[in-house]
Amino acid sequence: MAMELQRIAHLLEASLDPRQNKQAELTLRHDEQKPGYSVCLLQIVAADAFSNTVRLASALCFKNFLRRNWTDEEGNHKLPQNEVATIKQELVGLMISVPPNIQSQLGDAVGIIADSDFWERWDTLVDDLVSRLTTDNPTINIGVLQVAHSIFKRWRPLYRSDELFTEINHVLQRFGTPFLSLLESTDKSIDQNKNNKPLLRQLINSLNLMMKLFYDLSCQDLPPAFEDNLPAITSLLQKYLTFDDLSLHSDSDDESGPLEFLKSAILEVLTLYVQKYEDAFGTHVEVFVASSWNLLTTTGQETKYDILVSKALQFLTSVTRIKQHAQAFNDEANMGQVIERVVLPNLALRDSDMELFEDEPIEFIRRDLEGSDNDTRRRAATDFLRGLMSQFEKLVTEVVYKYINHYLSEYSADTANKWRSKDTAVYLFSSIAATGSVTASQGVKSTNPLVNVIEFFQNNIANDLVSENAVEPILQVDAIKYLYTFRTQMSREQWRDAFPLLVRHLASSNYVVYTYAAIAVERVLALVDDTRRPLVEKDSVAPLAKDLLEHLFKLIEKDNIADENQAASKLQENEFLMRCVMRVLIVIKDGVIPLTNNVLQHFVGITEVICANPSNPRFCYYHFEAIGALIRFAAPAQPQAVENTLYPPFATILRDDIQDFMPYVIQLFAALLEANPSGPLPDYYKSLIPPILTRDLWLSKGNVPALVRLLSSIIARGATDIVANNQVVPVLGIFQQLVLLKSTDMYAFELLECVLTYFSPSVLETYYVPIMQALLTRLEKSKTEAFSARFVRLYHFVSAKGDQGLGTDFFIKIIDQVQTGIFVPLYLNIILPGTRKLARPLDRKTAVISLTKTLADSVAFAETYKKGWTFTCNALLELLLNPPVPFTTDDLIADHDVDDMSFGVGFTQLTTIKRPAQDPWPNITNIKSWATQYLTSANARGNGKIVNYAKERLSPEESRSLAMYMQI
């Protein structure tokens, strides 16, 4: 065993070395299959003999192993039960004893287990945690509380449900009282150990964790034990909100200390209680408002206090949302005090902000952007001001405007030195001009009716964009950000004048200025009016496109660094520039065709660099979206040139198994194929088929959607080659693998429809029954609503293709070979009810074609299933009462909010090459007329058989309804 631990530890160490990590990771993934692998990882984490680096790597590896291997889709454990039991038995005690950085990884692992097992399959956990709490050892308590927080924090974003409250009540019954006792004993220990500085620091850290747990336990509902003890609890919160001890102060101006973290956690709890439990907590609000006010007016400007000040402002903002509490501010004198003593100090630029602006410009931008989730003083002060605005719009506007005019006057008197005054004025105006939420995608949607945002821009800001004289960079950023923030408030004509000014500032030598210009250009180009017409249209951008793209690429590629890892990190640093490249390509559409070769060379060069070290998921996402836009608009005109240029770097990504990029590249390969749908399959795509058909590539669920699309695209162009190379069976093997799992079964249907479309019935003849067996097994053993609906769609797809060797009778024949007599219950209980639920126009269209052909052509329904003919006719008439609308495609590309994506967790769709829904019957444009013509023609061919069936099998009313759709 010791030798095995040493071997795994060596692999973990090698996985951290860029020169060895690929092979080491492959070996570790292979070791996962061995029994007891997870326990070995835990033993390495526990062993002091290994370095902290290796122990941390082992904890991270253990967490990722659990994420992949703890349970299957049905929630059943994938590991042997003895291994499951060992992990649960050892994990809590281990987490208590390891260093904090390892604790966080093990905490995530506990959360993974809790997601599936807590509380029914791990009902001893809470009792175990409670049994480990002590009154005199904060080190142990911190470990226990970390474990508890890892589990209970999962409740915060969840919707209310009976299951959730059952779990919370299970915890509160066992943990609530001991937790309150621990709060009380920790408070006493702090009082008794004020001179024991190391112990005091540990106790404060423990109390900080308790505040997080207090939030966890209260996030869904107010626990009865907390409500019963609310006076004592609020007294303790007030005590530590105002607590101070010099030994707990941070020596650094930048790094927050334990007191800042504790008070911030308390303020988060107070904000929650004001927002959710004001009826119980309302009587205590006033004292905390006073404490927060005192904290805000006495806390310094150092960066280390930023999180504390932000949380205090967030608490006051929540108070202003409640009318009776907000009345304290409803006075001009009081409002002036609030603006002067709380808002302005936290809204004004500090020296530390300017240091960030100059030394870490990309970090400055990410913190400053509206819609970002950073806890900055400026954002919190702005939100507080807007909270006051929501209650006292006129008062706040009048009071703030006095300060705006004051700061503008200061700047006018000394433009060389008082630029910070103007920055404050612009920020103040933006804060009171916007009402409602300000989003990253739309900016300000509604404005304060008491101010004029366009007039303010023209009078006070526009000159900073048009001036030929030197303008302080921060004021240029303010001007650009103003346009960015209020972009939806400007008309098409106003943007016609303003847009060139933004483009001009891309040429700035200042990093923040040209990046903000890129951000604003990209967002403006994404704007559309109510008719979905772009505010800045293609004709305005196309003449600038060549120079604009070349300059953006120059900014991205400008740093020439020898070390490939450093070069890759630096090149990917600024995702905003690549997002702008993507947007320009989307807007100019086929206007990129003359620029294709040059743009391709840049993309290939960037791809080769970032492959060395994919470090910024957002940059990489926009990079591949931009390549997708190029493929979409340029590849149809010059497919070979685009394919030949992109194939080498894409093939390298697949060969080197660069996991971050695999789903993107597979999608792009598919888009390249789809851009040139005619002609034989190119040789390099033929060479991709064997690796695509290997099971290992499909094990990563993030690859599956892209792989199905690529394989479908290859089949569409190369079905003959696949048959000739005896690759049909592996293709169907992939289908069977996908249909077994709920997470991939929809893609199994997508692949199956492609197979049925492009492989001839003679090729598939021996496989139809196994295919149907796989589908019926899923329907019988683990049916879901989604699977049933997709099965119904497949039935209609097959039934509608009677002219291609398939059809209704073909489907019945295959079903009967699986199990005689099963078609009738399947049709009555799944297919017909599911048909009525079809919502998508294309699905309804397919169903109309299917049902129409069943009535007209099916021998089985004519002779054997006579009642079924009646049911089918009624289902068709229901669909024709509200026929599906004609299928259309929208040329606009959906705008993803990249911050909503979970990179690396699952599949990330590239929207620029999103495959539009395919209409298998594009020639049928008026489905009602088609059904009428088809039924009339079939009736004529059959010497009036459909009319006769109607007389025999339908009621007079049903018969009359059918006659309306037949020209007889």
N, C-alpha and C positions, 0 to 999 in steps of 0.2 A: 504493500500500500504506500509506503514512504517513497519508493521509487516512482510510483504512478503520480503521486502528488508533485514530486520534483519535475517530472516530465511535463505535466500540465502547467506548472508554474513557469517553466522555461518557455512554453508556447505562449503563455500570456505575456511574458516579457517581450518575446519576439513580435507579438501582435502590435506592440507600441512603436516598433522600429519600421519606418517607411520602407526600408530595404527588404524587410522580411515579412511584413504584416499580411500580405495576401496568402502566402503559403501557410503561415501560422493560423490564420483565421479558417482556412479550408480544413486544416487538420483538426482544429477545435470543433468545427461543425460536424466532422466525421465522428469525433469522440462523443458527441451528444447522444449517439445511438446506443452507447454502452450503458448497462445498468449501473446506477450509483454515481453517474457523472456529476449530477447536481450536488450530491453530498460531498464529493471531492472538492468542488468549488467552495463550498461552505467551510470545509476544513482548512483550505488555504487562507480564506478570509480570517479564520480564527487563530491562525498560527503566527505568533510573534517572530518566528524564525525567518519568515519571508519579509521582504521589504514592503513598506507601505504602498509603494507604487504597484507592486504585484498584487497585494491584497485588494487594493482599490479596483484594479483591472479584473480580478476574480469576482468581486461584488457586482461590477457592471456586467460581466459575462453571465453571472448567475441571474441577474434581473432580466436580461435579454433572452436567456434560455427559458425562463418561466413564461415570458410573454409569448413565446412560440409554442411551448410544450406543456403548459399546465393543464389546459382543458381543450376538448374538441368543440365543435360547433354546438353539440347537444349539451355541453356543460359537464361531460364526463371526464374524469381525470385520465390523462394520457400516460402518466407515470404509474409504475407499480404502487399499490397501496402502501407497502412498507416504506417506500421512498417518500411518498406524500406525508405519511405520519412522522417520519424522521425530520423532514423539513419543517413541519409545523412545530414539532417539539423543540428543535434547536434554534429556530430563527429568532424568536423573541429574546431569548437569553443572549444570543450572539450580538444582536443589535444593541443591546444595552451596554455591552462591554467594548465596542470598537470605537475608533476615533470618529469625529463628527462627519468628515467627508465620506467615510465608508458607511456611516449611519444613514446618510441621505439615500444612497443606492439601495441599501437593504430596506429602507422605508418604502421605496418605490416597489420593491419586490413584495413586501407585505401587502401593499395596495393591490397588486396584481392578483395575489391569492385571495384577498378579501373580496374582490369584484365577483368572483365565482363562488366562494366558499362561505363568506361571512353573511349571515351568522349561522344558518342551519347546519352547515358541515364543519363549522369551527366554533361551536357553541361554548367551548371552554376558554376561548381566548380572553374575553373580558375578565373572567374570574382569575385567570393567570396573571393578567396585567395588574389587577387590583392587589393580588397577593404579593406582588413585588414592590409596591409602593412603600416608602419608608418615611419616617418623620425626621430622620437625621442624616440622610445621605442623598444630597441633591444630584450627584453623579448618576446614581441608579435611577432616581426619579426622572431625570432628563431623558435617559434611554427609554424608560417606560412611556413617558409622555410623547416621545417621538414616534414610537410604534402606534400609540393611540391616534395621534394626529394623522399619521399616514393612512389610517383606515377611515376616520370620521370626516376628514376633509372632503372625501368623495361625495358627501351629502350636499355640499354647497351649491353646485349648479343643477341639482336634480329637481325634476317636477314632483309635486306631491303625489303620493300613491299610498294605498293601504300597505303594500309590501315595504315601502320605505319607512313608514311610521311604525310598523311592527319591528323593524330592525332597530330604529332609534329608541323605541321603548325598551327593547331587550337591553340595550346599552345603558339607558338611564336608570333602569331598575337596579343594575349592578354597579354602575360606575358613578352615578350622580352624587350620592352621599359621600363616598370616599373622596371624590374629587373636591367637594366643598370642604371636607375635613383637611385635605392637603393644602387647599388655599389658606385656610386658617392657620395651619401649623407652619407653612412657609412664611406667612406674614410675621408670626411670632419669632421664627428663626432669624428673619432679617433684622427685627428689632434687637435681638440678643447678640447679633454678630456684626454690628456696624464697624467694629474695630478689626475684624478678621477679613481683610480685603479680598483674598482669594476666594474664601467661602462666600462672602457677600456677593461677589460677581457670579458665582455659580447659582446662588439662590435667586438672583435677579434674572438670570438666563432661564432658570426653571419657571419662574413666574411669567416670563414672556411666553413660554410654551403653553402655560396654563391659560393665558389670554387667548391664544390661538384655538385651544380646545374649547374654551368658553364660547367662542364664536361658532366653532363646529357644532357644538351641542345645542346652540340656539338658532342655527341658521334656518331651520324649517318651522319650528314652533317654539314658544316660550316654555321651557321645562318647568313643571310644577314646583320642583324643589328650588329652582332659581327664583321663581315668582314669590314663593313663600319667604325667601331669605333676601329679597331685593334690597331692603334698607341696608342690611349688613354688607351686601355685595357692592352696592353703589358707594358706600362709605370707603370700602377697600379700594375701589377704582379711583375715587377722588384722592385718596391718600397717595397712591402711586403715580397719579397724573401730575401731582405737585411735588413728588419726592425728589430729593437731590442729595448727591454725595460726591464730593470731589474725586474720590478714588475711582468712581465709575465713569468719569469724563474721558473722552477719547483725546489722546495727545495730537492726533492728526486733525487738520482742518477739513479733510475730505472724507475720512472713514467714520461712519456712525458708530457709537458705542452702545453698550447694553441698555443704558437708560433711554436712548433715542428709540431703540427697537421696542422696548417695553411700552413706552408711552404711545408709540405709534399703534401697537397692537391694542392698547386700551381704547384709543380713539376709534379704531375700526369697530370694536365692540359697541361703543357708544353710538356710532353712526348706524349700525344695524338696529339697535334698540329704538332709536328715534324713528327710523324708517318703518319698522315692523310692529313695534310694541309700544307705541306712544301712549295708548290708553293705560298701560300699567306703569310706564316709565316717565310719563309726562311731568309728574310732580318733581322729578329729580333733574330735569333738563337745565333749569336755570343755573344751578350751581356749576354744572359742567360748561355752560356757555361762559360763565365768568372765569373759570379756570383756563379755558381755551383762549379767551381774549387775553388774559394775563400772559399765557405761554407765547402767544403770537407777538405781543408787544415787547417782550423781554428777551426773546430768542435771537441770537446773532444771525448774521448773513452767511456764515460759513456753510460750505456744501454739506458738511456732515449733518446739518439740521434739516436738510431739504425734505427728507421723507417725513419727519415729525411735523414740520410746518404744513406740508401737503395734507397730511391726515387731519390736522387740526382744522384746516380750511374746508376739507371735505365734510367734517362733522358740522361746522357752522353752516355749510351749504345745505345739509340735510335739515337743519333746524329752520332755515329760511323757507323751506318748502311747506312748513306748517304755519298757517296764518296766525294763530294765537301767539306762537313763539316769535314770529317775525315782527310782531308789532313793536318790539323793543327798538327796532331800527327805523320805525316810521316817523322820523323827525329830521328836519334838515340839519340841525346841529349834530345829532347823533350820526346821521349818514355821513356828514363831513368827517367826523372822527373815524368812522369805519374806513372810509376811502383813504384818509391821510395816514392812519396808523397801522392799518392791516393790508389794504389792497395795494397801495403804491409801493411800499417797501418790498413786496413780493412780486410785483409786476415789473419793476425797474431792472434794467440790466446791471449785473454785478461784474466786478473784475474777474471773478471765476468763470462767468459766462463768456466773457471775451477771450479768456485763456482757452476755453474749450473751442470757441469759434476759430481761433488761430491754430491751435495745436492738434485738436481732434475734430476737424470740421464735420466728418460724417456722423460722429456721435452727436454733435450739436444739432444737426439736421433731424436726426431720428427723434431726439427729445422734443424738438420745437414743433414738429409737424402737427397740425390740427388732426385730431382723430387717432393719434398715437396713444398708447396706453401707459406712457411714462408718467410717474408721479413727480412732475416738476412744480416748482413754486408758481411759475407763470400760469400753468394750466389750472392749478388749483385756485389761484386768485381770480382768474377769469371766470371759472365756474361759480365761484362764490358771488362775484359781481352779477353774473347772469341769474343766479338764484334770487338775489335781491331784486333784480329787474322783473322777474316773474311776478313779484308781489307789489312792487312800487315803481312801475315803469317811468312815470313822469318825474317823480322825485329823484330817482337815481340818474336819469338822463340829465336833468338840470344841474344836479350837484357835480356829476362827472364832467359835464361840458365846461364848467368853470376851470377844472384842472387841465382839460385838454387845451383850452385857449391859453392858459398860463404857460404850459410847456411849449406850445407853438410860438408864443411870444418870446420866451427865453431863447429858443433856437433862432428866431429871426434876428434877434439882437446880436448873436454871436454864432454864426453858422459853422465856423471852423472848430469850435470847442464844445458847443452845446448839442451835438448830434444825439447824445443819449436822451436829452429832453424830448427831441422830436420822436425818437423811438418809443418813448413812454406814451406820448400823445397818440401815436398811431395805434399802439397796442390797446390803449384805453378806449379809443373810438371803436376799434374792431370788437372789443368785448361788449360794448353796449349796443352796437349796431345789429349784432346777430341775435335772433331769438330762436327758440327751439334748439334742436340738436344740430351740431356741426359735424358732418361726416367726412371721412377720407375720400369717398367716391363722388359726393355731390357738393361738398362745401356747405355754404350757408344757403338754406332753402327759403327762409323767411327772415325779414328784417324789422327792426324797430321803426314804426311809422313816424316817430318824432325826429328821425335823422334821415339824411339823404346820402347814401353811400357813394353814388356816382359824383355828386357835387363835391364831397369831401376829397375824393380821389383827384378830381380835376384841379381843385384849389390848393391842395397840400402835398400831394404825393406824385402826381404825374411827372413833375419836373425832375424828380430823381431818376426817372427812367429815360427821359429825352435829353437831359443836359449833356452838353459836350465837355463841360468842366468836370474836374475830379469830384466825385461824390463818395462820401464815406460808405464802404461796402455794406455795413449793417443797414443803412438807409435804403440801399438798392435792394437788399434782401427783403426789407419791410415792404417796399413798393411791389416787388414780385409776389410776395406772400399775400399782399392785400388783393391783388388780382386773382390769385389762386383761391383765396378764401371766399371771395364774393363773385366767383366766376359765373354762377347761375343767375346773378342779378343783372348781368350785362347783355345787351341785345346783340344780334348778329352784326349790325352796323358798327357798334362800339368795338366788337372783337376784331372787325376788319382793320380798325386803326391800331388796336392794342397788341394784336398778335405779333406783328413784326418787331415790336419793342422787346417782347419776351425772347424771340429768336436772336435778336441782336446781343442779348446778355449771355447767350451761350458762349460768346467769344471772350467773356471776362477772364481775367487771369486769377480771380479769386475763386477758390474751390466752392465755398458756400453759395456764392452768387451764381456761378454757372450751373451748379447742381439744382438750386431752387428754380432757375430758369428752365432746366430740363423737366423738373417736376410739374411746373405750371404749364409748359408746352404740352406735355403728355396728357394732363388732365383736361385741358381746353380742347385738345383734339378728340377727346372721348365724349365731349358734350353733344347731346342731340336735343332737338326741340320736341314739342308734343307730338309732332308727326313723325318722329324718329329721323328727322333730317339733321345731319351734322351742322353745328354752328359754324365750324370752320371746314369748308368743303375741300374736296380733292383738288379742284382747280387752283385753289389758293396755296396749296402746299406743294404740289407736284413741281412747279418751277424751282422751288427752293430745295427739293429733296436731295439732289446730288451733293450739294455743299453741306446741307444740314446733316446728312448721314455720315459723310466723311469727317466732319468736325466731331460728331458724337463718338465715332470710332477712335478718333485721335485722342480724345479725352480719356476714353476707356483704356487705351493701350499705351498711354504716354510714359509710364514708368518702366524702364528697362532694368530688370533685376536679374542677376546671374543665377541665384539659387532658385530652382524650379518651384519649390514649395512656397517660398516667399513671393515669387513672381505670381503664382496662381492666386495667393491670398490677396495681394495688392490689386490685381486686375479685377477680381470679383468684388472688391470692397464697395463699389458704388452701384447698387442695383437700380438706382433712379435713372442713370444714364442709359442702361440697357432697356429699361422699361420705355424710355422715350424712343429708342431705336425701334422697338416693337410697334409702338403706336404709329410712328411715321409710316412704317411699312403697311400697316393695316389701312391707314387713311389713303395712301396713294395707290393702293391696289395694283393693277397691272402697269401703273406708271413706273414700277420698279424694273420692268423687263429690260430697258436699256442699261440699267445699273447692275444687272444680276451678277456679272462676273466679278466686279469689284466687291460687291457686298458679300458674295460667297467667300472670297479670299479672306476677308476679315473674320467671318464666322468660323471658317476652318482654323485659322490661326488662334482665335480665342478658345475654341473647343480643345485644341491640342494643349494649350497652356493650363486650362482649368482641370483637365483630366488628372493632372499630377496631384491636385489637392482640392477636391470640391468642398469649399469652406463656407460659402454663402448660398444657402438654398434659394433665396429670393432672386439673386442675380442669375443663378443657373436656370431657374424656372423661366424668367423673362428672356434669357438667351435662347432657350429652345422654343419658346413661343414665337420669338422673332424669326427663327429659322423656319418655323411652321408657316408664318405669314409669307415668307419668301417662296416656300414651296407652293403654297396655295395660289399665289398670284403669278409666279414666274414659271413654275414647272410645266404647266400645260402647254406653254409656248415653246419651251426648250427643254424637254424632259431629260434627254441624254446628258446635256451639259450639267444640269443640276445633279442628276444621279451620279455621274462620274466624279464630280467634285466632292460630294458629301459621303460617298460610299467609304473611302478609306478611313476617315476619322470615326465614322459610325461603326464600321467593322472592328476597329481597334477597341472601342468601348465594349462591344459584345465579347470580343476575344479576351480582354483583360478583366471582364466581369466587374465593371465599375457600376456597382449597384445603384448609386444615386442617379445615374443617367440612363439606366437600362429602360425603364418604362417610357421615357421621353423618346429615346432613339428608336425603339420598336414602333411607337406611334408614327414617327417621322418616316421610317421605312415604308409603313403602310400608306401614308399620304403620298409618298413618291410614286408608289405603284398605282394608286387611284388617280393620280394626275394624268396618267397615260394609260387608259384602260384598254386600248387596242394593242394588237401585236403580240408576239410570243413573249414568254417570261424570260427576262434577261438571265444570263448565266450566273451572275452574282446573287440573284435571288434564289436560283436553284440550289446554290451552295448553302443558303441559309436554312433550307428545309430540314435537313437532318438534325442540326442543333435545336431548331424550333420544336421538333417532335420528341426531344428527350424530356423525360418526366421532371428532372431536377429544375429545369428552367421555369416550370409551371408551379413549383412549390411555393414560390414567393407570390402571395396573392396580389401584391402591387403590380406584378407583371401580367396577370391574367387578362384584364380588359384589352391591353395593348397587343398581347400575343394573339388573342382571338381575332382582333381586327387585322393584324398582319397576315395570319394564316388564312383568313377569309379572303383577303386581297390576293394572296398567292394562288389560292384555289380558283378564284375567278379568272385569273390570267393563265394558270398553269395546271388545270385539272388533268389534262392529257399526260403531262410529264409525271404527275404524282401517280397516276394509274400505271404508267409504263415502268416506274421505279418501285412498284409494289409498296407504296406508302399510304394506301387507303386505310389499312388496318391500324397503323400508328395514329392516323388522324382520328379515327373512331375511338381509339384508346384514350385520346385526349378528351373527347366528348364524354366518355364514361367516367373519367376521372373528375370532370367538372360537374357532372350532373349529381354526383353523390353529396356535394356540399351545398348548404344553403347560401354560402357566401359567393359561390361561383355558378350556381345552377342556371341563372339567367344567361350567362355567357355560353353555357352548353347549348341552350336553345338557339342562340345566335349562330353558333358554329354549325349546328345541325341544319338549320335552314339554308345555310350556304352550301353544305354538302348535298342536300336534296336538290338544290337549284343547279349545281354545276356538274355533278357526277350523274351519269346516265343510270336509269333503273337497272340495266343489265349488270353494271358494275356493282351496284349495291344490293342486288337481289338476295344474296345469302346473309346480309347484315340487317335487313329490316326488322326481323323478329327480335334479335338481341337488342337492337335500339329500342324497340317498343317495350321489351321486358324491363329495361333499365328505367324507362319513364314510368311504367305502371308500378314498379317496385317502390319508387319514390312517392308516387301518389298514395300507395297503400300504407307505407311505413312511416313516412315523415312529410306528409303533405302540409304545405303552407298556402296561404291565400295567394301569395305572389306566384308560387309554382303552379297552382291550379289555373290562374289567369293566363300564365304563359303557355300552359298546355292547351288551353282553349284557342289561343292565337295560333299555335302550331297546327292544331286540327284544321282550322279554317285555311291556313296557308297550304296545307296538303290537299284539302278538299277542293280548293279553287284551282288547282293545277291539273285538272283532268286531261287537258290537252297536252300535258308533258309526261304522260305515263303514270301520273299519280291519281288524285281524285278521291271522292267519298268512298266508292266501292273498293278502291285499293286500300284505304285506311281500314275499312271493316274487315277485309280479307286478312290483313296483317294481324289485327286484333284477335280475330278468331283463331289464328295459328298460335297465339300466346295462350288464350283461354277461351274456349267456346262459350258464347252467350254473354260475355262481359261487356259487349258494346252497348247494349240497351241501357243498363244502369249507368254506364259511363256517360252516355249521351244525355240521359234524362237528369242525372244528378250533378254533373259537372259541366258538360259542354253547353247545353241550352241555358242554364242559369248564369254561367260565366259569360255567355254571349250578350245577355241583357246588361251586364255590367261594363262592357267594353266602352272606353271613354275616348281613346285617341282616334282622330278621324281616319288614319290609315288602317287601324285595326277594324273599325266599323265598316270601312270600305271592303276590306278583305272578307269580312263576315258576310256582307251582302252578296259578293261574288260567289262565296262558298255555298250559301244557302240557296241562291238562285240556281246554281249548277246542280245542287242536290235535287231540287224539285224537278229540274228539266232532264237530268241525265242519269241519275242513280237508279240502277236496276233494283238494288237492295231495298231502297225506300219505296220504289214503285210496287214491288211484289211481296217483300218480306215484312218490312216495317211500315205498314200502312198507317198506323196511328202516328208513327214518327214523322210521316209525310205531313200530317196535319199540324203537328207541333212545329215542324220546320217552317211550314207556310206562315203560321202565326208569328214566329220569331222574325221572319223576313218582313212581314207587314209592319211589325213594331219598329224595326230599324228604318224602314222606308218612310214612316211617319215623320221621322226627324233624320233625314239622310245626312251622311257625313259631308262636311264642307270640302270643296276642292282643295287638294294638297298644295301648299305653297312653301317656298323656302325664303328665309329672311337673309339678306346679304350682310346684315350687321353682325359683328362678332361680340358675343357676350363679354361683359367686363367682370372678371373675377376679382374679389377682394382677397389679395394674397395672404392677408393676415388671418383669414378664416381657414386657411389650408393647414393640414398637418403633414408636412413634408416628411417623407420616409416612413410614415405610418401605413399608408395605403396608396392607392392609385391616384395620380394627379393628372387630370385631363388637360391636354393642351387645347385651349379654346380656338386658337387660330386654325386648327385643322380638325376641329370636331366634325365627325362624320354626320352629315344630315340624314334624317330618316329616309330610307329608300322605299320608293313606291314600286312594288313589283308589277303594277299595272298602270304605267303612266299614260297609256293611250285611252284609258277609260276616264274621261274628264267629268261626265255627268252620270253619276252612278244610277240615278233614278231612270233616266232614259235608256241606259244600257240594260238594266234589269227588264224593263218593258220590252225592249227589242229581243233580248235573249229568250225570255219566256214565250213571246209571240212566235218567234222563229221555231223554237222547240215544239210548241203546240202544233204548228203547221207541219213540221217534219213527222210528227207522231200521229198525224190524222186526228188532231183534237184530243190527245190523251190528257193534257194538263187540265183542260176544261172538264173532261170526264172525271178525272181524279177529284177535282174541286166539287163537282156535284155529289160524288159518292162520299167524300171524306170531310167536307167542310159544312158548317152551318150556313144557312142562306145569307146571313150577314157577312160571315167570313168570305163566302164565295163572291159576294158583291164587291168586297174590299179588294180581293185579288183581281177581279175583272177590271178594276180601275187602272191596273198596271199592265194590262194586256190589250193589244190592239186587235180585238175580235168583234 
